[in-house]
């Protein structure tokens, strides 16, 4: 299971995942979708109010910091959108899917 893995550092300029690899990994995070020619993944989470969305975004930020793999997070009243991609390689890495699974686990705790 991806959520039980930890992120590993990748090399700047290394190759991003090939499309087939990314499609296999996204099967473990089925509520996520590809963006920008499959170079990023994102998901929008729904909440009852602003406070819940903010609390979730803070928890996601904490796990990102702990794993050393950071998301682009936007939130507002009743929603939080999370976007992952690996800046160093300008595309997707297994780390992005690990973090997507960890983010889903946080959401499922509520």
C-alpha positions in Angstrom: 0.0 0.0 0.0 1.3 3.4 -1.0 0.3 5.1 2.2 2.7 2.9 4.2 5.7 3.9 2.1 8.0 6.9 2.7 9.2 9.4 0.1 12.7 9.0 -1.1 14.8 11.8 -2.6 15.0 11.9 -6.4 17.7 13.3 -8.6 17.2 16.7 -10.2 16.8 16.2 -14.0 16.0 12.5 -13.5 13.2 11.0 -15.7 9.6 11.4 -14.6 7.4 8.2 -14.5 6.4 6.9 -17.8 2.7 7.0 -18.6 2.1 3.3 -18.0 3.8 3.5 -14.5 1.7 6.5 -13.6 -1.5 4.9 -14.7 -0.7 1.8 -12.6 0.0 3.9 -9.5 -3.1 6.1 -9.8 -5.2 2.9 -9.5 -4.3 3.0 -5.8 -5.5 6.6 -5.6 -8.6 6.4 -7.8 -10.1 9.8 -6.8 -7.1 11.7 -8.1 -6.9 12.9 -11.6 -4.0 13.7 -14.0 -3.4 17.3 -15.1 -1.0 19.0 -17.6 -0.3 16.0 -19.9 -0.1 13.6 -17.0 2.7 15.6 -15.3 0.7 16.4 -12.1 -2.1 14.8 -10.0 -4.8 16.6 -8.1 -7.9 16.0 -6.0 -10.5 18.3 -4.5 -11.9 17.4 -1.1 -15.2 18.6 0.2 -15.9 19.7 3.8 -18.9 21.1 5.8 -17.3 24.4 6.4 -14.2 26.6 6.3 -12.8 25.4 9.6 -12.8 21.7 8.5 -11.1 22.6 5.2 -8.4 24.6 7.0 -7.8 21.9 9.5 -7.4 19.4 6.7 -5.0 21.6 4.8 -2.9 22.0 7.9 -2.7 18.2 8.4 -1.7 17.7 4.8 1.0 20.4 5.2 2.3 18.7 8.3 2.7 15.3 6.5 4.2 17.0 3.5 6.8 18.6 5.7 7.5 15.3 7.5 8.0 13.5 4.2 9.9 16.3 2.6 7.6 16.3 -0.4 5.4 19.3 -0.7 2.0 19.9 -2.2 0.3 22.9 -3.7 -2.7 23.4 -1.4 -5.6 25.7 -1.9 -8.6 25.8 0.4 -11.7 27.9 1.1 -15.2 27.5 2.5 -16.0 23.8 2.2 -13.2 22.6 0.0 -9.5 21.9 -0.2 -7.6 21.1 -3.4 -4.3 19.3 -3.3 -1.8 19.1 -6.2 1.3 17.0 -6.4 4.1 16.8 -8.8 7.9 16.5 -8.4 9.4 19.9 -9.2 13.0 18.5 -9.5 12.0 16.3 -12.5 9.1 18.4 -13.8 6.7 15.5 -13.7 5.4 12.6 -11.6 7.4 10.4 -9.3 6.3 7.5 -7.1 6.5 10.0 -4.2 3.6 12.0 -5.6 1.4 8.9 -5.4 2.7 8.0 -1.9 1.6 11.5 -0.8 -1.7 11.2 -2.5 -2.4 8.0 -0.6 -1.3 9.6 2.7 -3.6 12.6 2.0 -6.5 10.3 1.3 -5.8 8.5 4.6 -6.0 11.8 6.4 -9.3 12.6 4.7 -10.7 9.2 5.6 -9.9 9.7 9.3 -12.6 12.4 9.6 
